[in-house]
Each structure stands twice: as C-alpha cells, then as structure tokens.
Amino acid sequence: MNRVDLLLPARERFGGQRLDQALGQRFGRADRSVEAADPAARVFDILPRGWPVAAATRQRDAGDAAHGAWLRADPVYVRPDINGARLLAYGRALSLSERDSAALLPALKPLFGDAGFPIDAPAPERWYVALPRETRLPRFVSPEQALGEDLFQHLPEGEGAEGRRWRALLSEAQVVLHNHPHNGARAAAGLAPINSLWFWGAGVLPDQVRCGYAGVCSDDEALTAFGAQAGIATGPLPPRWSEPAGEGAFLFDLRAQRDLALIQRDWLQPLAQALDRGALARVAVRCADGERFELARPQRWRFWRKPLRSLLD
C-alpha cells in the first residue's frame, strides 16, 4: 500500500476546532489544492454518467437490477411542525426490521402497483420501486441532503405531469402509513413511526464502474455498492486507522465525523507516523467543500511555511 485518501466533511463542519501543534505544522507544509466539491462523487468513473444509487444497491441486495430502472423509496420519519414538516430520521436511525416491512408493504403495494411501479423491500432499510427504463422522473435528492430540513423544500421537483404524479403518490403513501396500526406498535416499543417514504437514487445499472482504489471503507451504502460494481474490496469504516491487507491505494470515508480531535487521534496521527516510517508514500485529506491536502514525508523540510491553526486557515 502506497497511498491513503481520507474523505472529510466540509471544513466549516468543524467550526473553530484546532489542529494540534504537530499536525498543524504538517498541514501547513502540505501540498494544497482545490478540487470539485463533493470528492465522493469522483471516487468512481461511472458509465453512462450519473449516480444511480438505487440500481447499484438493488444489485447488491437482490441481484436483479439489470432488468429495469430503479428508485429508492426508503421508509422515513417526518415530524410536522408549525412551519410544515421535517425529515428527522431514516435508515439505521429508525432501527428497522423485517417485521416493519412485512407489516407495512402489503398496504403500499396496491397503491404503487396501480400506478405501474411495483414496490418491494429486499432489505429492511432499503425499499425499491421498479420502473420501466423509459420512465421520466422529476428531480429527487438524497435523504442525507434533506435531513433536518423542511420536507416541502425537497418534494419531487418538476412543474409537469411527472412532478405532480410523484407528489401525489407520496401524499397517498403518507396517508396509508399514518393510518397503519403497525406504527402504534412501534410507538409502544419506543420507536419512531414510519410515516413517509423518501424517493431518491433513480437510474439503471451502469454499464461500467471503474475505480482507482484497491479498497474503500465507508458506512455510505452508495460508495460500497459502487465499489462492489467496480470489483474492489469494500467494507464498513473501522473505528480507527489500521493498515488494510493488500497493496495499492485505499479510501476511508470519514464524512460522518464531526469531532476533529477524534479524527486527529484515531486517524491523522497514526497516518502521520506511517508516513514518517516510510510505510506510506502519501496521505490525501479531501474535504467535502473541495479543499485537498496532500501529506508526504519530504515536506518536513519546508520549515519556512507557517503551521495551520485549523483546517479553515
């Protein structure tokens, strides 16, 4: 292994958190550049161009994604408030089980079947709508982008029939879920209700997915699903840096982290030590806002450069 890349959240997410002295000096001497925002989208070369998460995860979950187009219709919890409604939970945060999908899906299947879009759930957290390949769709955003925000800012966009159709389908699904007795059982168990769906990730299985990394470690299901399509090693993010088996470049996705002190202790400091002893040639720190730092051992001679106090310097 000669290179490690770390994906970090946008630097403003760390606020005024400081780099420790040694790492501040190292970052001050690093090669610094700006790349296109959202470097995660550049991890893979996907043909045809796009980010068809639903098809990639469907293929991993069920192995049948080549038969058509796919849309994620994930169960979520939306809470009404005085100004509208907010998306508060999705995915793992809902503690979903097969019991949930077995209870709720039969009530939704007639609605989606009558619309010509069968719905099923090969995994409790990932529900899918099957689409004809030629289906025209409005624009959807991922639940991660909308978390905590007003639901009405992220309804399926589009002024034509497509937008109206999917907004109406969503509204009808919300009524079905709101009235379903299974949500009473979830509330009795101390769990949030499943009272809406989130449409996102539409597309067909790519013809080709290529990746320059030998392995990707991430809790982001899109990255690991596309990694499987590319035929590289994938896995969940470990709690701290440990050298993976194998040669080549590896990517570790830390975008969900918000504590810079922990990132320094568990990742940056041990990686700096690996650079110093020659176990690594380079470490690239790639922030979601596009800022990139390339760290390498020979940079220690750049003594004229000022250390950074924080990643925002």
N, C-alpha and C positions, 0 to 999 in steps of 0.2 A: 504493500500500500504506500503510495507516494503523495496523496493529497486528500484532504478532508474539507468539505464545504459545510458550513453551518447556515441554515436559514433562520433568521431572527425576525421578530415583528418590526414594524416601523419604529424608528428610534424615539419618536415622541411618546410611545407607549411606556418608556422607562422613566419619563419625567426628568427630574433632576438627579437620578441615581448616578453615583460616581463610580468611575473605574478605580481599582486600587492602583497604587503607585507603579508597580512593575508592569501591569497590563496597560496602564495609561501611557507609559513610555513606549511600550511595544506598538500600541496602536498609533501613536504619534509618528513612529518611524515606518509604518506600513505603507505599501502602495495603495493609493486610494483612488477610486473612480466612481462614476455614476452609471448604472445600467437601467434598463427599462424597469419601471415599477412592477411589483409582483414577480420576483425572480422565480417563484414556484412554477409559474406558467411556462418558464423556459427550461425546466428540467428535462422535458421530453420534446422530441420532434415528432409531431402527430400529423399524419396524412390520411385523409384531407384535413386541412387546418380546422382547429376547433378544440373544444374541451368537453367532449361527450361523456361526462361522468356516469350518467345513468347506464349507458351501454357497457362501459368498462366494468363497473361494479356488478351489473347484471351477469356479465360473462363469468366473473369470478364466483358469484353466488349460485348461478343456475346453469351456466354453460350453453345457453340458447340465444345469446344476444345477436347472433348473426342473422336471425330470422326476421328482423324488422327494426324499427326505431323504438326508442325507449325514453320514458320520462320518469323521474323520481317523483313519488307522491308521498313523502315521508310524514308520519304522524308527528304532530307538534302540539304544544300547549300555548294558547293565546289567551291573554288576560285583558278583558275590557277595562278601560279607564275613562276618565271624564272627557278625554280628547279623542277617544277612539278605541284602539286595541293594540297590544304589543306582543310580539313574539318573545316568549320568556324561556322556552326550553324545547330541545329537540334531541334526537339521537340518544346517546348514553345517559344524558341528564334525566331522561324520563324513566329509566330503569324498565325498559320494555321487555316483554317475554312473549313466547309463542302463544301463551294464553290470551294476550291482548289482541294479537292479530286474528286468532281463531274466533274471538268473540265479535270483533268489530268488522272484519272484512265481509262476512256474509250480508251485513246491512248495506255495505257500499257497492257490492258487486252489481246489483240490478241497476243502480244509478249510472255507473260507468259502462256497464255492458250495453245499456240502451243508447248511450252516446257513441258506441262503437269503439270504446277504449277499455278492454279488459284490465282489471287491476288484480294484483296478487302480491304476496309477501314471502319470498324465499328466506328472508332474514327478518327478525322482529323489528329492527331499526330501519330497514330499507324496504319500502313499498314501491312497487313499479306499476306504471301504466304502459301497456303495449300500444304502439301507434303504427299505422301504415307509414311506409317510408316517405310518402309524398305529403304527409300532414304538414300544413302550415301552422306555425305556432307563434304566439306573442313572445316577448322577452321575459325571461324569468331570472331571478337572482338566487344565489345560494342562501341557505338559512344562516350560515355564518355571517354573511354580509348584513343580514336584517336583524340579527339577534338584539333584543332590547329596543328596537325601533318601532315606530308606528306601522302597523300592518298595512294601512291604506297607502303608504308610500311605496309599497312593494307588491301591490297586486299585479297580476299579469297585465303587462302593458300592451297597448295597441288600440287604436280608435276603430278598427274594422271589426268584422264578424269574429275573427279569431280571439281578440281580446275579450269581447263580450261573452263569447262562448265559454271561455275558461274561467272568467269571473263568476258566471252563473253556475258553472259546475262546482266551483269552490264553495259558493254560498250554499248550494244544496247539500254538499258534503258536510259542511259545518252544522247544518240543521240536524242531519242524521246523527252525527257524532254527539252533539249537545244533548239530544234526547235519549241517547243509548244508556240502558241501565248499567252497562259494564263500568261506566265512569263513576257511578255511585260506589261500586265495589272498589275501584282504585282509590277513591277518596277515603273510604273506610280503612284502607290499608296505609293511609298517609301518603299516597302518591298523587301527583298532578294529573288532572284529567287529560285525555286525548280529545281535543275539541276542534281540531282543524288539520288540514293537510298542507304540505308545502311542496309546490311543483317547482322542479329545477333540474338542471343537468341534461337537458334533452339532446338526443342525437343518435347516430348509428355507430356501430362498432368500427373503429378506424381500420383502414386498410393496412397501415403500418405505424408502429410506435417504436422509435429509437431513443436510446439514452446513452449519454457518455459516462455514466456512473456504473461501477460494478455492483453497487448496492445502495438502497435507500431505506433509511429507518425513519418512520413517521407514524403518527397517530391519525394523519389525514388519509381517509379512505380513498380519495381520488389519487393521491400520489402512489399509494401501494397498489391500487388497481391498475393504473397505467404502467407501473413497474412490472407487474405480472405480465401485462401485454407485451412489454419490451423484453421479457425473458431474463430479468435481472433479479438478484436477491432482494427481497423486501421483508420488512418486519416492523414491529412497534418500536417506538423510541425508548431506548433504555434510560434508566434514571440518571445515569452519569456516563461520562466517557469511558469506554473500554474498547480496546483495539479489536475491530472485527476480523474474522478469519478471511483470508483471501488477499489478492493483490488488486491494485487499481485505485480509482477514486471512489470515495463514499460520501453520501449526503446524509446529514442529520437535521431533521426538521424541528426547530425549537420555537416556531412561531406562536405557540400557545403559551410560552413562558412570559412572565411579566416581572419577575424578580431578578434584576441584573446581578445581585450578589450571589444568588444560587447559580446562575449561568457561569459566573466567573469561577466559583469554587468547583463546580462539577464538570465544567467543560473547558473553559478558556485556559485556566491554569494548568490542568493536565495536558492539554494540547500544546501549550507553550513549552512544557517540559519535554514533550515528544519531539518538538522542533529542535530544541537545544541539544538533545542527544542524537539527533540525526535519524530518528525513526520515521519522521515525516519530512517531505520537501517543502510543502506549502499548506497553509490553512487559509481558506477564504471565508470571511464572515459577510454574508449577503443579507442586507436588511430589506424588509418589505417595501420601504419607501425608495429603494433603488440604490442606496449608498452601499458601497462594497469596499472591504478592507482585505488586502492580501498580505498575510504574515509569512515571513520566511527568515531563516536563521541569519543570512548575511546582513540583514537590515540592522543588526545590533551595532554596526559601525557607523550608523547615521546619527552620531552623537549631537549634531548641530540642530536636529529637529526637536521642537517642543513637545512634551507629553500632552496627551489629551486628558481633560478632567472628566469628560463624559463622551458618549458616542455622538452627542449633538454638537460638539466643538467643531 
